[in-house]
Amino acid sequence: MVLYTTPFPNSCLSALHCVSWALIFPCYWLLDRLLASFKPTTYEKRQQADDPCCLHLLCTVLFTPVYLALLVAALPFALVGFLFWSPLQSARRPYVYSRLEDKGLAGGAALLGEWKGTGAGKSFCFATANLCLLPDSLARYNNLFNTQARAKEIGQRIRNGAARPQIKIYIDSPTNTSISAASFSSLVSPQGGDGVARAVPGTIKRTASVEYKGDGGRHPGDEAANGPASGEPADGCGLEDACIVRIGGGGEDGGRPPEGDDPAPGSQARNGAGGGPRGQTPNHNQRDGDSGSLGSPSASRESLVKARAGPDGGNGEPGANSKLLYKASVVKKAAARKRRHPDEAFDHEVSAFFPANLDFLCLQEVFDKRAATKLKDQLHGYFEYILYDVGVYGCQGCCSFKCLNSGLFFASRYPVMDVAYHCYPNGRNSDALASKGALFLKVQVGSTPQDQRIVGYLACTHLHALPEDSAIRCEQLDLLQDWLADFRKSTSSSSAANPEELVAFDVICGDFNFDNCSSDDKLEQQHSLFTRYKDPCRLGPGEEKPWAIGTLLDTNGLYDEDVCTPENLQKVLESEEGRREYLAFPTSKSPGQKGRKDLLKGNGRRIDYMLHAEEGLCPDWKVEVEEFSFITQLSGLTDHLPVAMRLMVSAGEEEA
C-alpha cells in the first residue's frame, strides 16, 4: 500500500490550498485570540489576583478594539479563501505520513531483525493519551491554554521519557526478593536480538533517589543527560538493553536514604536516546524540578534517569576513567509504587514517566494543525514513523460539514505497512464539527527465519463525547469492530494453507468517553467489544479491578501545587483521598459540591482504554500483559492521564 506523504495528490492542489489557507488564517487567528482573552484559566486568574495594577484587564480593554477592527478587515479575505478551500477538501487525503529517513542503525528496519518469532519472546509497549490540543479559545473550556507551547512541551516530555535507559533493580532482603518497583516503567526490558538481558556489574544503595555507578570512569560533573550521551551507550546498558542492578538488603545504608547529588549550577542536559542522530536535541540548561522535560520549570530532579558527565565527557566521548551515574526515580515507597494483586498476572503502577522503549503511541485531540506539526517535530527525535493531520474537512459524503480533523495522531518505531481511516457518520451537536473516527494500522515488527512477516494491528479511536448519547457511542463501537474486521481482511496476505504473515498482536486504544463505573454508561459497559478484546483494568461490566484509577482529571485543580509536577501528581494519585480530590467522578453521582466526592466509591472515571485481543493471532504464540501503567508525566499539560501497556509475545515451543 502507498502511504500518503502529502495531503494532496499533486503540487498544484497543494499550492492552491496554501494560498486559500493563507487568506483564512489571519481571521481564524484573530478570532481565536479575541475569544481566548475572555476565557481565563484558573492559572491566569491566580496571576491576575496577584497583580495589583490590573495589568491584564487593562490589556484586554486596550487590545479588544484592535482585534475587532483587524478581524473585520480580515473577513473579506477569509471569505474568498474559504471559497477555494472548501471544494479542495474533497481531494484531500485522510492523513499525512511522515518518516524520518536518516535513522542509521537505530531505525525501524534494524528493529525488524531483533526478533525472529523464536527464543524468549518479545515485548511491545503501547501508550495512549488525550492531549486537548484544540485552538486556544476552545482549549480554555478544559482549563488549558497556550496550545502551541503545550504541543512542543508534550513532545519533549514523551520523547525524554521513552528514551530513558531501562534499568532492572533487584532487592536482596529477607522480605522482598522481587524486582523493585522504582520507576517500573523503566524496569521491564525488551530482550535483545538474542533474547538475553545484559547485566551491568556495580554497587547501588537503597536511597530516596537510587544511584547506580557503572564501571566506567566518567566522573559526575557539570553535564547531565536523560541517559547515556548520544551515540555512547553505557557499557552493557544500551537503549535497547536492560541494566540489571542488585541491591543489598543488609548493611547500614539499607534503611537510611542519603542525600542525592544535585546537578551542578549551569549544567547542560540533552536527550538520552543513543544511536547517532536519533533523539538529539540542542543542549539547554536544566532547571530544578524538571521531571517531564529538560528545561521545564515544573518537574523534579529525581524524575528522569540521568547520566552525568565530567570535563572529559562534555562532547559525549567517554574518557579513560569515565563513570556513569544513573538516577532512577524514588524507591523509598517501592511497596506503594508497584502493586501486584495476588490474583493478578502482571504489574501495574502510577508512573511519573512514559515507559522506556515505548514502541507505539496513539494520541487523541491533536486538532490544531500547527500544534500537530510541532508535536511531530519533537517526537521524530524518537519515533521514525508518524501519521498526523488525520481526518476530513468540509462537506463529505456521509458526514456534515467538518471544521476540525479527527484529532488522531500515531507514532511508531516499527515500519507502517497499511493505513485506513473512517469517519463516524453519526456525530451530533458540537461533536459533529470534528471528523471523529478510527485510524487502523498494520505494522511489521519482525520476520521469521522462513521469511514470514510478523505483523501487528492497531486501532486508535475517539468516540462521541456528549454524556447523554450512549446509543451513539454503541453504534460507533459497532462500526469500529466492523471496520477493523474489514481492514484485517483487506490487508492480510495470508491464508490457512499458505501463511505469509504471522499476527503478533491486535490492540485497540483511545478515548472512549465512557467509564466502567458510572450508572449512566451501562449500555456501553455491556458492549460486545469487551468480549472480543480484553481490558486489563476490568473485571466485568460496571466492575473495575481495585488498582485501576480514573484517567479524567478534575480541570479545576490542574494548576494546584499538589499536582503541578509529574512526581507530585503521582504521589497524590497513590492515595484514595488524593484521587477523590483531583480526579473527575461520574456527574450523576456528584452533584457539584466538592465535598460530596467523599461519598463516592471507586477511583474516578477511566475513559481512556487500552484493549488487546487474545484470538485471531498466531495460534503458536502466547500474548500476555506484562505491565500496565497510569502516567503523570504530562501534568499541567492536559486534563487526561496517559495509559500504557506492555505485551509479551512468546512462542509456544518455549512454553512447552
C-alpha positions, 0 to 999 in steps of 0.5 A: 500500500502507498502511504500518503506523504502529502495531503494532496495528490499533486503540487498544484492542489497543494499550492492552491490550498496554501494560498486559500489557507493563507487568506483564512488564517489571519481571521481564524487567528484573530478570532481565536485570540479575541475569544481566548482573552475572555476565557481565563484559566484558573492559572491566569486568574491566580496571576491576575489576583496577584497583580495589583495594577490590573495589568491584564484587564487593562490589556484586554480593554486596550487590545479588544478594539484592535482585534475587532477592527483587524478581524473585520478587515480580515473577513473579506479575505477569509471569505474568498479563501474559504471559497477555494478551500472548501471544494479542495477538501474533497481531494484531500487525503485522510492523513499525512505520513511522515518518516524520518529517513536518516535513522542509521542503525537505530531505525525501524528496519534494524528493529525488524531483525531483533526478533525472529518469532523464536527464543524468549519472546518479545515485548511491545509497549503501547501508550495512549493519551488525550492531549486537548490540543484544540485552538486556544479559545476552545482549549480554555473550556478544559482549563488549558491554554497556550496550545502551541507551547503545550504541543512542543512541551508534550513532545519533549516530555514523551520523547525524554521519557521513552528514551530513558535507559531501562534499568532492572533493580533487584532487592536482596532482603529477607522480605522482598526478593522481587524486582523493585518497583522504582520507576517500573516503567523503566524496569521491564526490558525488551530482550535483545536480538538474542533474547538475553538481558545484559547485566551491568556489574556495580554497587547501588544503595537503597536511597530516596533517589537510587544511584547506580555507578557503572564501571566506567570512569566518567566522573559526575560533573557539570553535564547531565543527560536523560541517559547515556550521551548520544551515540555512547551507550553505557557499557552493557546498558544500551537503549535497547538493553536492560541494566540489571542492578542488585541491591543489598538488603543488609548493611547500614545504608539499607534503611537510611536514604542519603542525600542525592547529588544535585546537578551542578549550577549551569549544567547542560542536559540533552536527550538520552536516546543513543544511536547517532542522530536519533533523539538529539536535541540542542543542549539547554540548561536544566532547571530544578524540578524538571521531571517531564522535560529538560528545561521545564520549570515544573518537574523534579530532579529525581524524575528522569534517569540521568547520566552525568558527565565530567570535563572529559565527557562534555562532547559525549566521548567517554574518557579513560576513567569515565563513570556513569551515574544513573538516577532512577526515580524514588524507591523509598515507597517501592511497596506503594509504587508497584502493586501486584494483586495476588490474583493478578498476572502482571504489574501495574503502577502510577508512573511519573514517566512514559515507559522506556522503549515505548514502541507505539503511541496513539494520541487523541485531540491533536486538532490544531494543525500547527500544534500537530506539526510541532508535536511531530517535530519533537517526537521524530527525535524518537519515533521514525514513523508518524501519521498526523493531520488525520481526518476530513474537512468540509462537506463529505459524503456521509458526514456534515460539514467538518471544521476540525480533523479527527484529532488522531495522531500515531507514532511508531518505531516499527515500519507502517505497512497499511493505513485506513481511516473512517469517519463516524457518520453519526456525530451530533451537536458540537461533536459533529464539527470534528471528523471523529473516527478510527485510524487502523494500522498494520505494522511489521515488527519482525520476520521469521527465519522462513521469511514470514512477516510478523505483523501487528494491528492497531486501532486508535479511536475517539468516540462521541463525547456528549454524556447523554448519547450512549446509543451513539457511542454503541453504534460507533463501537459497532462500526469500529469492530466492523471496520477493523474486521474489514481492514484485517481482511483487506490487508492480510496476505495470508491464508490457512494453507499458505501463511505469509504473515504471522499476527503478533498482536491486535490492540485497540486504544483511545478515548472512549468517553465512557467509564466502567463505573458510572450508572449512566454508561451501562449500555456501553459497559455491556458492549460486545467489544469487551468480549472480543478484546480484553481490558486489563483494568476490568473485571466485568461490566460496571466492575473495575479491578481495585488498582485501576484509577480514573484517567479524567482529571478534575480541570479545576485543580490542574494548576494546584501545587499538589499536582503541578509536577509529574512526581507530585501528581503521582504521589497524590494519585497513590492515595484514595483521598488524593484521587477523590480530590483531583480526579473527575467522578461520574456527574450523576453521582456528584452533584457539584459540591466538592465535598460530596466526592467523599461519598463516592466509591471507586477511583474516578472515571477511566475513559481512556482504554487500552484493549488487546485481543487474545484470538485471531493471532498466531495460534503458536504464540502466547500474548500476555500483559506484562505491565500496565501503567497510569502516567503523570508525566504530562501534568499541567499539560492536559486534563487526561492521564496517559495509559500504557501497556506492555505485551509479551509475545512468546512462542509456544515451543518455549512454553512447552 
